[in-house]
């Protein structure tokens, strides 16, 4: 799975979770709206940052692997 995709999936899940609980304060309709909107934002942010953060981590892991 590409890093960007993985980041997007994780971001969407975290966003939907946050949106759900934030939206619950406004009732069930708010919960659904919150899940969708927060999920979309989370996926976008996660897709962009996942590419950079996870990619860097992989790069460091590969470097340490070659040092052995």
TORPA-4810 file (N, C-alpha, C, O; in nm, 3 decimals):
<nodes>
NODE_1_0.085_-0.120_0.000_0.000_0.000_0.000_0.089_0.126_0.000_0.177_0.139_0.085_X
NODE_2_0.066_0.217_-0.095_0.148_0.340_-0.097_0.131_0.422_0.031_0.025_0.420_0.093_X
NODE_3_0.235_0.494_0.069_0.232_0.571_0.194_0.119_0.673_0.195_0.054_0.693_0.297_X
NODE_4_0.097_0.738_0.081_-0.008_0.840_0.073_-0.145_0.781_0.099_-0.227_0.840_0.168_X
NODE_5_-0.170_0.663_0.043_-0.298_0.595_0.059_-0.317_0.554_0.205_-0.424_0.572_0.264_X
NODE_6_-0.209_0.498_0.262_-0.215_0.455_0.402_-0.243_0.574_0.494_-0.324_0.565_0.586_X
NODE_7_-0.177_0.685_0.467_-0.199_0.807_0.544_-0.341_0.857_0.530_-0.401_0.903_0.627_X
NODE_8_-0.395_0.848_0.408_-0.531_0.894_0.382_-0.633_0.810_0.457_-0.729_0.862_0.514_X
NODE_9_-0.611_0.678_0.457_-0.703_0.587_0.526_-0.700_0.614_0.677_-0.804_0.625_0.741_X
NODE_10_-0.578_0.624_0.733_-0.565_0.651_0.875_-0.625_0.786_0.911_-0.693_0.800_1.013_X
NODE_11_-0.599_0.886_0.827_-0.654_1.020_0.850_-0.805_1.022_0.845_-0.869_1.089_0.926_X
NODE_12_-0.861_0.948_0.750_-1.007_0.943_0.736_-1.070_0.877_0.858_-1.173_0.922_0.907_X
NODE_13_-1.007_0.770_0.906_-1.060_0.700_1.023_-1.054_0.788_1.147_-1.150_0.796_1.224_X
NODE_14_-0.941_0.856_1.165_-0.928_0.945_1.281_-1.024_1.062_1.269_-1.086_1.102_1.368_X
NODE_15_-1.037_1.116_1.149_-1.128_1.228_1.126_-1.273_1.191_1.150_-1.348_1.266_1.212_X
NODE_16_-1.312_1.074_1.100_-1.450_1.027_1.117_-1.481_1.005_1.265_-1.589_1.038_1.313_X
NODE_17_-1.384_0.950_1.337_-1.399_0.923_1.480_-1.418_1.055_1.556_-1.509_1.068_1.637_X
NODE_18_-1.330_1.151_1.528_-1.338_1.283_1.592_-1.470_1.351_1.557_-1.539_1.405_1.644_X
NODE_19_-1.503_1.348_1.428_-1.626_1.412_1.381_-1.751_1.350_1.442_-1.848_1.420_1.472_X
NODE_20_-1.748_1.220_1.459_-1.863_1.149_1.517_-1.889_1.198_1.659_-2.001_1.233_1.694_X
NODE_21_-1.785_1.199_1.742_-1.802_1.236_1.882_-1.830_1.385_1.898_-1.903_1.425_1.988_X
NODE_22_-1.770_1.467_1.811_-1.799_1.611_1.815_-1.943_1.633_1.774_-2.015_1.710_1.837_X
NODE_23_-1.986_1.564_1.668_-2.122_1.577_1.616_-2.228_1.525_1.711_-2.341_1.574_1.710_X
NODE_24_-2.195_1.427_1.793_-2.290_1.370_1.887_-2.345_1.476_1.982_-2.457_1.463_2.033_X
NODE_25_-2.267_1.581_2.006_-2.314_1.690_2.091_-2.436_1.756_2.028_-2.522_1.809_2.097_X
NODE_26_-2.442_1.752_1.895_-2.554_1.813_1.824_-2.659_1.712_1.782_-2.746_1.744_1.701_X
NODE_27_-2.653_1.592_1.836_-2.752_1.489_1.802_-2.704_1.399_1.690_-2.596_1.419_1.636_X
NODE_28_-2.787_1.299_1.654_-2.748_1.199_1.555_-2.718_1.256_1.416_-2.628_1.209_1.348_X
NODE_29_-2.794_1.359_1.375_-2.770_1.418_1.243_-2.634_1.486_1.241_-2.558_1.475_1.145_X
NODE_30_-2.603_1.557_1.351_-2.473_1.622_1.364_-2.360_1.521_1.361_-2.252_1.548_1.307_X
NODE_31_-2.385_1.404_1.420_-2.282_1.299_1.423_-2.249_1.253_1.282_-2.132_1.235_1.248_X
NODE_32_-2.351_1.234_1.198_-2.329_1.188_1.061_-2.258_1.296_0.980_-2.162_1.268_0.907_X
NODE_33_-2.305_1.420_0.993_-2.243_1.532_0.921_-2.097_1.547_0.964_-2.008_1.568_0.882_X
NODE_34_-2.075_1.537_1.095_-1.940_1.548_1.149_-1.847_1.440_1.096_-1.732_1.467_1.061_X
NODE_35_-1.898_1.316_1.091_-1.817_1.205_1.041_-1.775_1.229_0.897_-1.659_1.208_0.861_X
NODE_36_-1.869_1.272_0.814_-1.840_1.292_0.672_-1.740_1.406_0.651_-1.641_1.392_0.580_X
NODE_37_-1.768_1.522_0.716_-1.681_1.637_0.694_-1.543_1.617_0.755_-1.442_1.644_0.690_X
NODE_38_-1.537_1.571_0.880_-1.409_1.547_0.944_-1.332_1.435_0.872_-1.210_1.441_0.860_X
NODE_39_-1.404_1.336_0.825_-1.342_1.225_0.754_-1.276_1.270_0.625_-1.166_1.226_0.591_X
NODE_40_-1.345_1.359_0.553_-1.290_1.411_0.427_-1.164_1.493_0.452_-1.064_1.479_0.381_X
NODE_41_-1.169_1.578_0.554_-1.053_1.660_0.590_-0.938_1.570_0.635_-0.823_1.590_0.595_X
NODE_42_-0.970_1.471_0.718_-0.870_1.378_0.767_-0.802_1.301_0.654_-0.681_1.280_0.656_X
NODE_43_-0.882_1.260_0.556_-0.826_1.186_0.443_-0.732_1.273_0.360_-0.626_1.228_0.316_X
NODE_44_-0.773_1.399_0.341_-0.689_1.493_0.263_-0.558_1.519_0.334_-0.450_1.505_0.276_X
NODE_45_-0.567_1.557_0.461_-0.448_1.587_0.541_-0.361_1.462_0.555_-0.239_1.468_0.538_X
NODE_46_-0.425_1.349_0.585_-0.352_1.224_0.601_-0.282_1.180_0.474_-0.171_1.126_0.478_X
NODE_47_-0.347_1.203_0.361_-0.287_1.165_0.232_-0.161_1.245_0.204_-0.061_1.191_0.156_X
NODE_48_-0.167_1.375_0.235_-0.051_1.461_0.210_0.060_1.433_0.311_0.175_1.411_0.274_X
NODE_49_0.023_1.435_0.440_0.125_1.418_0.544_0.175_1.274_0.551_0.292_1.250_0.580_X
NODE_50_0.087_1.178_0.525_0.125_1.037_0.526_0.237_1.009_0.428_0.329_0.932_0.455_X
NODE_51_0.227_1.074_0.313_0.329_1.059_0.211_0.465_1.103_0.264_0.566_1.037_0.242_X
NODE_52_0.466_1.215_0.335_0.592_1.271_0.384_0.640_1.200_0.509_0.755_1.157_0.516_X
NODE_53_0.552_1.187_0.609_0.592_1.131_0.739_0.629_0.984_0.728_0.738_0.943_0.768_X
NODE_54_0.538_0.903_0.673_0.562_0.759_0.664_0.678_0.733_0.567_0.759_0.644_0.590_X
NODE_55_0.685_0.812_0.460_0.794_0.798_0.364_0.929_0.821_0.430_1.025_0.748_0.404_X
NODE_56_0.937_0.923_0.515_1.062_0.953_0.586_1.099_0.840_0.681_1.214_0.798_0.687_X
NODE_57_0.999_0.790_0.755_1.022_0.682_0.851_1.076_0.560_0.777_1.173_0.498_0.821_X
NODE_58_1.015_0.526_0.664_1.060_0.413_0.581_1.204_0.433_0.540_1.286_0.341_0.545_X
NODE_59_1.234_0.555_0.498_1.367_0.588_0.449_1.470_0.565_0.560_1.577_0.509_0.535_X
NODE_60_1.438_0.608_0.681_1.529_0.588_0.794_1.544_0.440_0.828_1.654_0.393_0.858_X
NODE_61_1.434_0.367_0.822_1.438_0.223_0.850_1.528_0.152_0.750_1.606_0.063_0.785_X
NODE_62_1.517_0.193_0.625_1.600_0.133_0.521_1.747_0.163_0.544_1.832_0.076_0.525_X
NODE_63_1.777_0.286_0.586_1.916_0.324_0.612_1.973_0.240_0.726_2.084_0.188_0.715_X
NODE_64_1.897_0.228_0.835_1.947_0.151_0.950_1.960_0.003_0.913_2.045_-0.067_0.967_X
NODE_65_1.877_-0.042_0.823_1.883_-0.182_0.780_2.016_-0.209_0.706_2.079_-0.313_0.726_X
NODE_66_2.056_-0.113_0.623_2.179_-0.131_0.545_2.304_-0.119_0.631_2.409_-0.172_0.596_X
NODE_67_2.294_-0.049_0.743_2.409_-0.034_0.832_2.447_-0.167_0.896_2.564_-0.190_0.929_X
NODE_68_2.348_-0.255_0.915_2.376_-0.387_0.972_2.461_-0.466_0.872_2.497_-0.580_0.898_X
</nodes>
